[in-house]
Amino acid sequence: MNNPGLFQARWNARRLAFCNVVPLALLAFCLWPTGQRQCVFFDGWLFHPLNSPLATNPIWLHIWAIASLRPFDAVGRWFRG
């Protein structure tokens, strides 16, 4: 168990820069008109395969509809503590 703790006494500048540069680069890419078209294309490409089972299978549609109700959210919060 030679794992460093989550909170350390010194900064890791490389990780800090990485965690700030990557989101800024993604934001800049999405704001760029060509990048925005590619993001919209990718979003549609990923959305349809992931959601097509809901359109074709009524049982799967009802399972997700029931599971997204508030009582299930409360049960999930209760289990997480």
N, C-alpha and C positions, 0 to 999 in steps of 0.2 A: 504494500500500500504506500507507494512513494508518490502519491497524488498531491499536488499543491492545493492549498485551500482556495476557495472562491475569492476571498478578499485578501489581498496581499498589501504589504506596506509600500511597494514601489509601483510606478506606472510602467505599463508595457506600451511604449509609444508606437511600435509597429502595428499592434493589434488595434489600438485606438484609431490610428490613421486609416487602417483597412476598414474598420467598421463605420467610418465617416465618409470615406471616399467612394466605397461601393454604392451606398444609397444615393449619393449625389450624382454619381455617374449614371445610375438607372433613371433618376429623375431627369437629368439632362437628355438622356436618350429618348425618354417618353415625350419630352417637350419639343424635341426636334421633329419637324414634319415627317421626314422619312421614317424615323424611328417610331413615331406615333402610328403610322400606317402599319408598320411591322408588328407593333404591340397589339393593335386591334385585330390583325390577321391571326396572330398567335392566340389571342384570347378566344376568338371564334373557333379556331382549330382545336383548342383544348376543351372548350365548353361543350360542344356538341357530343363528342364521344363520352364525356363524363356524365352527361345528363340524358342521353338517349335511352338508357334503361327505364327512366321515369316515364317517358312518353310511350314506351312499348309494353311495359309490364305494369298492370294496375295494382298488383299485390305489392310490388316494390314501391310504387307511388304512395300507397296508403301507409306502408311501414314508415316512410320518411315523413309523411304528413302527421302521423300520430307522434312520432319521436321528436318532432320539433315543437310540440306543445309545451306550455309553461310547467305543468307538473313534472315532466321529464327533466327540465332545467333545474327544478328544485331538488329532485333526486340526485342529479349530478353534482350539484353544489354540496349536498349533504354528504356524499361519499368523499368529496375532496377535502372536506373539513373546514 
